[in-house]
Amino acid sequence: MTMHKVCIVGASGKLGQYMIQLALERGYEVTGVCREKSVGKLDRFRERMTIIPGATNDRAVIQTAVRGCDGVLTVLVPWGKGYSSGTAQAVLDYAEPGARLIFSCGWHISLDGQDVYSSSLKMQVTAGRWFGRVFGVVDIADQEEAARRIFASDTLWTVVRGSDLEEGESEGLPVWSEHVGDPILASNMTRRIDYALFMVEALNNDELVQRAPAIVGCQTPSALAYANDS
């Protein structure tokens, strides 16, 4: 499929804004969904895209936003109360047949159970679960439920699993591996703009259909070491 029109769900965040910029640079017609209170964050893009205000787990909002889109880029955030799973389900249900569906998530999501996690990452996830139970603002389990629904779908999905993120100029397209714990991913760091780049590039990468690549910056020590050994 040739990409002409894309929808970015969760457009007002840092990752979403980077994806908007990259999509516009490629000449795509862009529709963005974000909460009404965050619409002002997209003022610099207002004349070049369509903005649909609303919660990303609002099925009517998503149905309108994804209509006619060749690809949908979705930021899955663990805000709780079914937000991630509701967002994912709405995209899966209402995206055009044959559309490329690209979702963002963290390394803690596993497609086949073969990932090997460090003690520090396990501690972060455990802390996230505790924080969510106590304060009710983060729900790691719901994000995992969203991933399960995506993995069970017969749509053309990709779940891009991001490492820790940092700001800075682009270093280029991140490298990826099937499983967390692989040596190429050891540096556990990616520029946020390059995470967005991988998401946008995945729209046209058939190799990534129904896969969950875990990414890391292409200029990190572990990525460079892998390249030198190859």
N, C-alpha and C positions, 0 to 999 in steps of 0.2 A: 504494500500500500504506500502511495505517495502522501506525505503529510502536507496538509493544507491548513487545517484548523485544529487547534489543541485547546484543552481546558486544563487549567491549573487550580486544583482544589487545595485551599490553604495558601492563597496567593500573597497574603500580606506579611507573612513571616520572612525572615532573612533568606531562607532557602527558596521560598516561593518567589521572592522578588528577583533573585538571581535567575531562576528558571524563566520568569517573564522576559527578562532582558535577553537571555540566550535564545529563546523562542522567537522573539521579535527580530533579532539579528539574522535568523534563518528565514525570515520572510513569512512566518506562520501568522495566521489570524488567531488571536489569543482571547479567550474568555477566562476570567478569574473569579473564583468564589472566595469570599472571606466574610468574617463577622461584620455586621454593620458598623460597630464602633471602631473597626480597623480600616475602613475604606479610605480614610485620609492618608494612610501610609502609601497608597498607590497613586497619589496625585501626579507624580512625575510621568506615569504611564497613561493617565486618564484619556488622553486624546488618541492613543494608539491601540487601545484594547477595550473590551466590554467587561464591565465589573458587575457582578451579581452579588449583592449583599445577602447574607444569611448564614446560619449555622451549617457546617459542612455535613452534618448528619441529618439535615432536613431533606427528606426524600424528594419533596416537590422542588426544592432549590436545585438539587443535583440533577433531577430529570430535565429541568430547563437548561441548565448550564452545559450538559454534555451532548445535547441534541446537535447532530450534524458534525460532531468532532471525530477526527481520525485518530486522535490520541488523547489520553487523559493522564495527567501527572498529579498524583495525590500524596500529600504530606499526612502521614498517619501520626497524630499526636495523642498521647495517653492521658487525656483530660478526665477520664472517668465517665460513669453513667452511660456507658455504651457509645461513647463518642467515636472511638476508633472503629469499632465493629460496625456501628451504624453508618459511618462514612463509607467504609469499604463495601458494605452490602449495597448501599445505594448506587455506588459507581458500578459494581458488578451487575446490578439489575437493569440499570438504565443506559449504560454506554451503548453506542451503536454496535451492531454485530460486526465482528472483525476489527474493532478498534484496538489499538495497542494501549494497554493499561499498565502504567508504571507507578509503583508505590514506594515510598521511603519508609525505612524502619531502622532499628538498631541491630547490632550484632547478636543481641540476645534472642532473636527469633531464629528458629531452626527449621529447615525444610525436611530433613531426613534424620535428625537426631545424631548426626555424625560430627557435629562441631565439638571442639575441645576448648573450654573456656578457662581463662586464667583466674586465679583466686581473687584478684582485684575486681575483675568484671563480675564475678559471682557475688561479691560483696556489694557492688553498686546495684545490681538487680535486687538483691535482698533488701537493701536500704530503700530502694524505690518502692518495693511492695509494702514495707512497713510504713513509709511516709504516706502512701496512698490510703492504707487502712485507717491511719490515725487522722489524717487531715482531709481525706476525701477529694483530693484535687488531682491525683495521679493514679492511673489504673493500669499497671503493667499487664495484668491478666487480660484485660479487655483488648489491649494491643495484640497480645498473643492470639486471642480469639479472632481478631480481624485477620491476622496472618493465616490462621487455619481455614477461614472461609475463602480467602484468596487461593490458597494452595489447592482447595477442593474444587475450584471453579475450572470449567473448560474454556474460559476466555483466554485471550492472548496476554497474560499477565507477566510482569516481572516485579519482584520485590528486591529493591536495592538496599542492602544492609550496610549502613554507614559506621565507620569507626568514630573515635573521638574527633571533634571538629575544631578548626581554628580559622581565624580570619587571615586575609592576606591576598596578594595577587595570585592569579592562576598559575599553577605549575604544570598544567596539562591534564589530559584525561587520566583518571586514576586507574590503577591495575586492580585485578580482582581474582578471587579464588572461590571455589565451591564451599569451602569450610573454614570457619574460624578455627584458629590453631595452626593453620598452614604457615610455614616460615615466612612467606612473602608478606604476610599481614602483621608481622610482629611489631612493627613500629606504631600501629594503632593511631594514626593521625592522617587526616585529610583536610585540605582547605575546603571551606564551605562552598566557595564558588565552584570548586572542582566536583564536589558532590552533585551540585546542580547540573554541571556539564555532563556528568555520567548519566543522570536521569534523562536529560534531553536527548543525548546521543542514543540512549537505549530505545527510543521510539523507532529507530530505523535499524536496530540490530536484531535480526532474527535468531542469532545464536543465543540470545538471552530470554527467549520466549519460554515461559513456565520454568524459570530458574530463579534462584535467590542469591545473586552474587554478593559476596562480602568485599568491600573495597578498601583501598588504602592509597594515599598519595603516591604518585609515580616517582617523586624525588625523595621519598623517605629512605632511610638507610636500608630497611628490609627489602624494599622494592628494588633499589639499586643493586643490592647484593644478589638478589635473585636474577636480575638481568645479566650481571657479570658472570654468574654461574651457568647461564643458559647457553 
